[in-house]
Amino acid sequence: MAGPDKNTPSPTEIKLHQKSRVLEIAFADGRHFKLPYEFLRVYSPSAEVRGHGPGQEVLQIGKQNIEITRIEPVGTYAVQPVFSDGHDTGIYSWDYIYSLGMNQDEMWRHYLRRMEEAGASREPMPGASAQRPKSK
């Protein structure tokens, strides 16, 4: 079984800030990232979000107020957050979290651009979404 990338430093501290909805993580190389829960949720490494190949990514909408209700360790190489919308299949390796931190600004701009192109909103939609007709 392939292990983690030996070049990625180990995390030295992980904190969940529930009020600001930010995961704060420090790595052994001195880098320190503050990753909003929304950012982590929309870039979940799960097949549900990523699809099963290039071009099959599923745009995540309405996740602005998402929370992480708990976070579980996965061996010594990853964590598995449980989000308030029930999403719990993303396993975030230290390599992936480090990459998210290093590329956060560019990835966030890309996400906002995709949302704009889709005419979608980060705001949670109360009740039925636009794609689902309301039944009377």
TORDOGU-300159 format. One record per residue (C-alpha): residue in one letter; x, y, z. Coordinates in Angstrom, 2 decimals. Example, Ala and Ser with C-alpha at 12.3 -4.5 7.8 and 13.67 -1.06 7.14 Angstrom:
TORDOGU-300159
<atom><aa>A</aa><east>12.30</east><north>-4.50</north><up>7.80</up></atom>
<atom><aa>S</aa><east>13.67</east><north>-1.06</north><up>7.14</up></atom>
***
This chain:
TORDOGU-300159
<atom><aa>M</aa><east>0.00</east><north>0.00</north><up>0.00</up></atom>
<atom><aa>A</aa><east>1.37</east><north>3.41</north><up>-0.94</up></atom>
<atom><aa>G</aa><east>2.09</east><north>5.64</north><up>2.02</up></atom>
<atom><aa>P</aa><east>2.00</east><north>9.41</north><up>2.28</up></atom>
<atom><aa>D</aa><east>4.38</east><north>11.62</north><up>0.32</up></atom>
<atom><aa>K</aa><east>7.61</east><north>11.69</north><up>2.32</up></atom>
<atom><aa>N</aa><east>8.17</east><north>15.32</north><up>1.26</up></atom>
<atom><aa>T</aa><east>5.01</east><north>16.56</north><up>2.97</up></atom>
<atom><aa>P</aa><east>5.70</east><north>17.71</north><up>6.51</up></atom>
<atom><aa>S</aa><east>3.61</east><north>16.25</north><up>9.31</up></atom>
<atom><aa>P</aa><east>0.95</east><north>18.36</north><up>10.98</up></atom>
<atom><aa>T</aa><east>1.88</east><north>19.55</north><up>14.45</up></atom>
<atom><aa>E</aa><east>-1.48</east><north>21.00</north><up>15.43</up></atom>
<atom><aa>I</aa><east>-5.08</east><north>20.95</north><up>14.20</up></atom>
<atom><aa>K</aa><east>-7.83</east><north>23.14</north><up>15.64</up></atom>
<atom><aa>L</aa><east>-11.47</east><north>23.53</north><up>14.67</up></atom>
<atom><aa>H</aa><east>-12.77</east><north>27.07</north><up>15.20</up></atom>
<atom><aa>Q</aa><east>-16.54</east><north>26.56</north><up>15.27</up></atom>
<atom><aa>K</aa><east>-17.50</east><north>30.24</north><up>15.55</up></atom>
<atom><aa>S</aa><east>-15.49</east><north>31.35</north><up>12.50</up></atom>
<atom><aa>R</aa><east>-15.89</east><north>27.92</north><up>10.80</up></atom>
<atom><aa>V</aa><east>-12.17</east><north>27.53</north><up>10.07</up></atom>
<atom><aa>L</aa><east>-9.85</east><north>24.55</north><up>10.38</up></atom>
<atom><aa>E</aa><east>-6.45</east><north>25.78</north><up>11.51</up></atom>
<atom><aa>I</aa><east>-3.51</east><north>23.48</north><up>10.83</up></atom>
<atom><aa>A</aa><east>0.22</east><north>23.90</north><up>11.48</up></atom>
<atom><aa>F</aa><east>2.86</east><north>21.75</north><up>9.81</up></atom>
<atom><aa>A</aa><east>6.36</east><north>20.79</north><up>10.96</up></atom>
<atom><aa>D</aa><east>7.97</east><north>23.02</north><up>8.29</up></atom>
<atom><aa>G</aa><east>6.47</east><north>26.09</north><up>9.97</up></atom>
<atom><aa>R</aa><east>3.65</east><north>26.58</north><up>7.46</up></atom>
<atom><aa>H</aa><east>0.31</east><north>27.40</north><up>8.96</up></atom>
<atom><aa>F</aa><east>-3.03</east><north>27.40</north><up>7.14</up></atom>
<atom><aa>K</aa><east>-6.53</east><north>28.55</north><up>8.02</up></atom>
<atom><aa>L</aa><east>-8.95</east><north>26.66</north><up>5.80</up></atom>
<atom><aa>P</aa><east>-12.63</east><north>27.66</north><up>5.91</up></atom>
<atom><aa>Y</aa><east>-15.03</east><north>24.75</north><up>6.35</up></atom>
<atom><aa>E</aa><east>-16.81</east><north>25.81</north><up>3.16</up></atom>
<atom><aa>F</aa><east>-13.54</east><north>25.58</north><up>1.21</up></atom>
<atom><aa>L</aa><east>-12.83</east><north>22.12</north><up>2.64</up></atom>
<atom><aa>R</aa><east>-16.38</east><north>20.96</north><up>1.84</up></atom>
<atom><aa>V</aa><east>-16.46</east><north>22.17</north><up>-1.77</up></atom>
<atom><aa>Y</aa><east>-13.04</east><north>20.63</north><up>-2.43</up></atom>
<atom><aa>S</aa><east>-13.79</east><north>17.33</north><up>-0.69</up></atom>
<atom><aa>P</aa><east>-11.63</east><north>14.54</north><up>-2.12</up></atom>
<atom><aa>S</aa><east>-14.65</east><north>12.21</north><up>-2.15</up></atom>
<atom><aa>A</aa><east>-15.97</east><north>10.62</north><up>-5.35</up></atom>
<atom><aa>E</aa><east>-19.31</east><north>12.31</north><up>-4.60</up></atom>
<atom><aa>V</aa><east>-17.66</east><north>15.72</north><up>-5.22</up></atom>
<atom><aa>R</aa><east>-14.76</east><north>14.84</north><up>-7.54</up></atom>
<atom><aa>G</aa><east>-16.62</east><north>12.41</north><up>-9.75</up></atom>
<atom><aa>H</aa><east>-14.84</east><north>9.40</north><up>-11.18</up></atom>
<atom><aa>G</aa><east>-12.62</east><north>11.19</north><up>-13.67</up></atom>
<atom><aa>P</aa><east>-11.64</east><north>14.56</north><up>-15.12</up></atom>
<atom><aa>G</aa><east>-14.60</east><north>16.73</north><up>-16.04</up></atom>
<atom><aa>Q</aa><east>-16.97</east><north>14.82</north><up>-13.72</up></atom>
<atom><aa>E</aa><east>-16.58</east><north>17.15</north><up>-10.74</up></atom>
<atom><aa>V</aa><east>-19.87</east><north>18.10</north><up>-9.09</up></atom>
<atom><aa>L</aa><east>-20.18</east><north>21.80</north><up>-8.26</up></atom>
<atom><aa>Q</aa><east>-21.10</east><north>22.14</north><up>-4.58</up></atom>
<atom><aa>I</aa><east>-23.59</east><north>24.94</north><up>-3.99</up></atom>
<atom><aa>G</aa><east>-25.15</east><north>26.47</north><up>-0.89</up></atom>
<atom><aa>K</aa><east>-22.29</east><north>25.50</north><up>1.44</up></atom>
<atom><aa>Q</aa><east>-21.50</east><north>28.95</north><up>2.89</up></atom>
<atom><aa>N</aa><east>-22.70</east><north>28.10</north><up>6.42</up></atom>
<atom><aa>I</aa><east>-21.45</east><north>24.50</north><up>6.51</up></atom>
<atom><aa>E</aa><east>-19.98</east><north>23.26</north><up>9.78</up></atom>
<atom><aa>I</aa><east>-17.69</east><north>20.40</north><up>10.71</up></atom>
<atom><aa>T</aa><east>-19.48</east><north>18.52</north><up>13.46</up></atom>
<atom><aa>R</aa><east>-16.53</east><north>16.25</north><up>14.20</up></atom>
<atom><aa>I</aa><east>-13.27</east><north>15.09</north><up>12.71</up></atom>
<atom><aa>E</aa><east>-11.92</east><north>11.55</north><up>12.86</up></atom>
<atom><aa>P</aa><east>-8.28</east><north>10.48</north><up>12.45</up></atom>
<atom><aa>V</aa><east>-7.56</east><north>8.03</north><up>9.62</up></atom>
<atom><aa>G</aa><east>-4.40</east><north>6.15</north><up>10.57</up></atom>
<atom><aa>T</aa><east>-1.49</east><north>8.55</north><up>10.90</up></atom>
<atom><aa>Y</aa><east>-1.86</east><north>10.08</north><up>7.44</up></atom>
<atom><aa>A</aa><east>-5.29</east><north>11.72</north><up>7.20</up></atom>
<atom><aa>V</aa><east>-8.48</east><north>13.01</north><up>8.80</up></atom>
<atom><aa>Q</aa><east>-12.11</east><north>12.46</north><up>7.89</up></atom>
<atom><aa>P</aa><east>-14.38</east><north>15.41</north><up>8.73</up></atom>
<atom><aa>V</aa><east>-18.11</east><north>14.99</north><up>9.24</up></atom>
<atom><aa>F</aa><east>-19.95</east><north>18.01</north><up>7.84</up></atom>
<atom><aa>S</aa><east>-23.28</east><north>19.38</north><up>9.04</up></atom>
<atom><aa>D</aa><east>-24.95</east><north>18.46</north><up>5.71</up></atom>
<atom><aa>G</aa><east>-24.16</east><north>14.79</north><up>6.38</up></atom>
<atom><aa>H</aa><east>-21.17</east><north>14.61</north><up>3.99</up></atom>
<atom><aa>D</aa><east>-18.61</east><north>12.30</north><up>5.59</up></atom>
<atom><aa>T</aa><east>-16.90</east><north>10.37</north><up>2.79</up></atom>
<atom><aa>G</aa><east>-13.94</east><north>12.68</north><up>2.14</up></atom>
<atom><aa>I</aa><east>-10.61</east><north>11.44</north><up>3.50</up></atom>
<atom><aa>Y</aa><east>-8.22</east><north>14.39</north><up>3.66</up></atom>
<atom><aa>S</aa><east>-4.60</east><north>13.20</north><up>3.65</up></atom>
<atom><aa>W</aa><east>-1.93</east><north>15.49</north><up>5.07</up></atom>
<atom><aa>D</aa><east>-0.63</east><north>15.80</north><up>1.48</up></atom>
<atom><aa>Y</aa><east>-4.05</east><north>16.96</north><up>0.26</up></atom>
<atom><aa>I</aa><east>-4.57</east><north>19.43</north><up>3.12</up></atom>
<atom><aa>Y</aa><east>-1.08</east><north>20.85</north><up>2.59</up></atom>
<atom><aa>S</aa><east>-1.83</east><north>21.23</north><up>-1.13</up></atom>
<atom><aa>L</aa><east>-5.16</east><north>22.96</north><up>-0.33</up></atom>
<atom><aa>G</aa><east>-3.31</east><north>25.37</north><up>1.94</up></atom>
<atom><aa>M</aa><east>-0.60</east><north>26.14</north><up>-0.61</up></atom>
<atom><aa>N</aa><east>-3.15</east><north>26.69</north><up>-3.42</up></atom>
<atom><aa>Q</aa><east>-6.05</east><north>28.11</north><up>-1.42</up></atom>
<atom><aa>D</aa><east>-6.33</east><north>31.55</north><up>-3.06</up></atom>
<atom><aa>E</aa><east>-6.20</east><north>30.22</north><up>-6.62</up></atom>
<atom><aa>M</aa><east>-8.58</east><north>27.33</north><up>-5.87</up></atom>
<atom><aa>W</aa><east>-11.06</east><north>29.66</north><up>-4.14</up></atom>
<atom><aa>R</aa><east>-11.06</east><north>32.06</north><up>-7.12</up></atom>
<atom><aa>H</aa><east>-11.65</east><north>29.09</north><up>-9.44</up></atom>
<atom><aa>Y</aa><east>-14.58</east><north>27.94</north><up>-7.29</up></atom>
<atom><aa>L</aa><east>-16.17</east><north>31.42</north><up>-7.24</up></atom>
<atom><aa>R</aa><east>-15.75</east><north>31.67</north><up>-11.03</up></atom>
<atom><aa>R</aa><east>-17.46</east><north>28.28</north><up>-11.51</up></atom>
<atom><aa>M</aa><east>-20.30</east><north>29.36</north><up>-9.20</up></atom>
<atom><aa>E</aa><east>-20.77</east><north>32.59</north><up>-11.17</up></atom>
<atom><aa>E</aa><east>-20.74</east><north>30.75</north><up>-14.52</up></atom>
<atom><aa>A</aa><east>-23.37</east><north>28.33</north><up>-13.18</up></atom>
<atom><aa>G</aa><east>-25.49</east><north>31.16</north><up>-11.79</up></atom>
<atom><aa>A</aa><east>-25.31</east><north>29.33</north><up>-8.46</up></atom>
<atom><aa>S</aa><east>-25.16</east><north>30.65</north><up>-4.92</up></atom>
<atom><aa>R</aa><east>-23.00</east><north>29.94</north><up>-1.89</up></atom>
<atom><aa>E</aa><east>-26.03</east><north>30.82</north><up>0.25</up></atom>
<atom><aa>P</aa><east>-27.94</east><north>27.82</north><up>1.56</up></atom>
<atom><aa>M</aa><east>-31.28</east><north>27.49</north><up>-0.19</up></atom>
<atom><aa>P</aa><east>-34.17</east><north>27.09</north><up>2.24</up></atom>
<atom><aa>G</aa><east>-36.54</east><north>24.32</north><up>1.22</up></atom>
<atom><aa>A</aa><east>-36.61</east><north>23.30</north><up>-2.43</up></atom>
<atom><aa>S</aa><east>-33.82</east><north>24.26</north><up>-4.81</up></atom>
<atom><aa>A</aa><east>-34.38</east><north>25.88</north><up>-8.21</up></atom>
<atom><aa>Q</aa><east>-33.95</east><north>22.53</north><up>-9.99</up></atom>
<atom><aa>R</aa><east>-36.75</east><north>20.88</north><up>-8.01</up></atom>
<atom><aa>P</aa><east>-40.29</east><north>22.06</north><up>-8.70</up></atom>
<atom><aa>K</aa><east>-42.32</east><north>22.66</north><up>-5.56</up></atom>
<atom><aa>S</aa><east>-45.19</east><north>20.24</north><up>-5.10</up></atom>
<atom><aa>K</aa><east>-48.53</east><north>21.66</north><up>-4.02</up></atom>
***
